[in-house]
Amino acid sequence: MPEYYRRNFHFQSNGYLGKSSADLYEHQVEILFSGAADAMRRLLIPSLKKHFAHAGDGTGLHFLEIGSGTGRLTRFIALAFPKAHITCVDLSSFYLKEAQLRLGSFHRIDYMQGKGEALPLVDGTFDAVFSCFLFHELPSDVRVAMIKEGKRLLKPEWPLWYGGFSAVG
Ligand SMILES: C[S@@+](CC[C@H](N)C(=O)[O-])C[C@H]1O[C@@H](n2cnc3c(N)ncnc32)[C@H](O)[C@@H]1O
């Protein structure tokens, strides 16, 4: 685990590295964002729908979500693009396990424990690479490395497009 990752995010014991943290995560994010967290996650969908208007239900698309956590955004994307394949990456096995439990009925999702800034995946594999509520937690050199990694993993025909916000700083 990288050094920056081994701290108590969100004041939770064990940071991201514990089952109780994964169990509590969604509730405490809802409190942090006054009940608006899901609406903020769904802000990604209109842009993806516009960009992939030709793909309709997502047939033939492969998405990469970095820092997928408990899979809350993943579920919205899977509902918006029911035929797309989604690869979820997260450093926390506890959060990935929670996501797998939640998303068991979706059959086009796979899960990988790993660092978004260095992934053992083939160049040009994905139609879109995205994350939610992640970049504000990363040191700036890791942010840069993660954007470069995302660009490497994107299919070459797609331009690099980055949009985001951070609610914390
Ligand atoms: C604030 S949570 C966001 C989770 C989810 N995207 C959401 O909408 O709730 C950040 C997530 O990113 C993961 N994470 C942090 N640094 C990471 C890295 N370098 N590579 C992969 N995942 C990382 C954490 O384990 C955590 O699950």
The ligand as a Gaussian input file, in Angstrom:
#p B3LYP/6-31G(d) Opt

LIG

0 1
 C      -13.807000       8.613000      -1.414000
 S      -13.796000       6.972000      -2.015000
 C      -14.826000       7.095000      -3.490000
 C      -15.531000       5.788000      -3.780000
 C      -16.545000       5.849000      -4.902000
 N      -15.952000       6.301000      -6.135000
 C      -17.756000       6.673000      -4.558000
 O      -18.337000       7.298000      -5.454000
 O      -18.196000       6.641000      -3.404000
 C      -12.180000       6.788000      -2.733000
 C      -11.903000       5.351000      -3.140000
 O      -10.700000       5.352000      -3.897000
 C       -9.869000       4.284000      -3.467000
 N       -8.483000       4.676000      -3.782000
 C       -7.740000       5.641000      -3.182000
 N       -6.538000       5.747000      -3.777000
 C       -6.531000       4.824000      -4.784000
 C       -5.582000       4.453000      -5.773000
 N       -4.403000       5.029000      -5.834000
 N       -5.909000       3.481000      -6.639000
 C       -7.122000       2.858000      -6.584000
 N       -8.062000       3.162000      -5.672000
 C       -7.765000       4.142000      -4.779000
 C      -10.181000       4.107000      -1.985000
 O       -9.843000       2.816000      -1.534000
 C      -11.689000       4.398000      -1.972000
 O      -12.441000       3.228000      -2.156000

